[in-house]
Amino acid sequence: MNAIDSNRSILVTTDFLSERIATVNYHSQGIIPLLVSIFNRFSHCVDEFPRNFFTPNKYFDPQIFFNLSGFDYSKELPPIVDINDVSPESIRYFENKFKSYDIVVGWELMPLTEKIFDLIGIRYINMWLHPVRFMDDEILAVKTNCNKFLKFLKKYSISEDSFYVNAAYCKAVIKRRSKIKIDKNSAAIFGQVSNDKTLRTQNGFLSLSKNYLDEILRISASYNKIYFCKHPLQKNDSEFKFLKSQVKNIENISANGYEIIANENIDLVAAISSSITIESYYFGKDVVVFNKPTVDINGEEYCNIGVEFFDPKFWANCFGYKGYEQNGVFRFGEKNKFRNVLDAYYSYGIMKDF
């Protein structure tokens, strides 16, 4: 099938095989209805999970899916499962509920969900919040298992030059405004939210103090001072307190993250897999990623998509639907629309009036 017509089905969803129910519900009131409004402009058959899955014939229960493969899903989070450990019964259950869809548009799908859609032959668009977040608005890192979609998206992918030049601009303005004092020959280590899904492993959540103390000690031996900056959404200081007991030259700092990476005395930035490391690279810093980046924006499978995302015509063309007519010019302001929907300001506040 090369094209989608208005009677073909599109499913818009978060990753129901990896997210907390609370997270699924959160996105169901934010980014998901925004996506649905876009696709509804050219398709008559747009469903969203979980809202359209309450009828008996469609109802999909992740607990049943995991139980059919012998995994217990009685706790807050779904179990971490490799595709090789998913039983044929689980795959059949999954396929029975989703086989009617021609395209799945997913918000931050993890590899297990991607691989199952691959197995049952459903094309997907997987959207991640891009790790470069110092632009006029958030942008998307988009991947797909459909070569035709990928070829279309590549034509609109934001160039890496944009990241270098925008970083230089942000750095210049922030340095004029910043009042923080940083010792020369220093490094910065950024914490993450302790229950971030990208930090999950079979042995619990990765943490700086539990998993990367040796690496931090090696870094501390090469720099006069290490500045620790906790994630804005992390409530307690337990990780810093532990690191302080082990690392003599570490100091807590409460400055804005961009103030820190813009400072000329910060030579290296480290984190488990935080987006701040990718941004620091474009700010001209040496970077250590203890685990791995959540999204490999330099991978051939990813495209960097900006404000085109909001235009129904863009997606109608991507999906090959030729019957959609758009009168006039589509208009949607470039600044802070994504940030408002996702409430994703974090450190960006220092640049909101640039």
Number of C-alpha atoms within 10 A of each C-alpha: 4 7 13 21 17 19 11 16 17 25 21 23 26 26 20 20 21 24 19 16 13 10 13 19 16 14 17 19 12 15 18 22 15 14 20 19 13 19 25 15 17 23 21 14 15 24 19 20 20 17 12 12 15 11 9 7 9 12 14 20 15 16 15 16 21 21 16 17 16 13 17 13 16 10 8 10 13 19 18 17 17 10 15 7 10 19 16 11 14 19 18 14 16 19 17 14 15 18 14 13 17 17 23 22 22 26 21 20 21 19 14 18 17 20 14 17 21 14 12 15 14 19 20 24 21 23 22 19 19 21 21 22 23 19 19 18 22 25 24 25 24 25 21 21 18 15 11 13 19 19 12 17 20 16 10 15 17 16 11 12 10 12 19 15 13 16 22 16 14 19 20 13 14 20 17 8 10 16 11 13 9 17 15 14 15 23 28 25 22 20 22 21 15 17 13 11 14 16 19 16 12 9 7 10 15 20 19 22 16 12 14 15 16 13 13 21 17 11 19 19 13 12 18 13 22 29 22 22 21 22 18 15 10 12 10 10 10 10 16 20 13 14 20 15 9 15 18 13 16 24 16 16 16 13 14 17 21 23 18 25 27 22 23 17 15 22 18 22 25 25 26 24 21 23 20 23 26 24 22 23 18 21 23 17 21 15 19 19 16 16 14 14 17 16 18 14 20 10 9 10 15 22 26 23 21 20 17 16 15 21 17 21 21 15 19 23 16 17 18 15 18 14 13 15 10 12 6 6 7 11 9 11 9 15 14 17 16 21 17 14 14 16 11 16 18 14 18 18 11 18 15 14 7 9
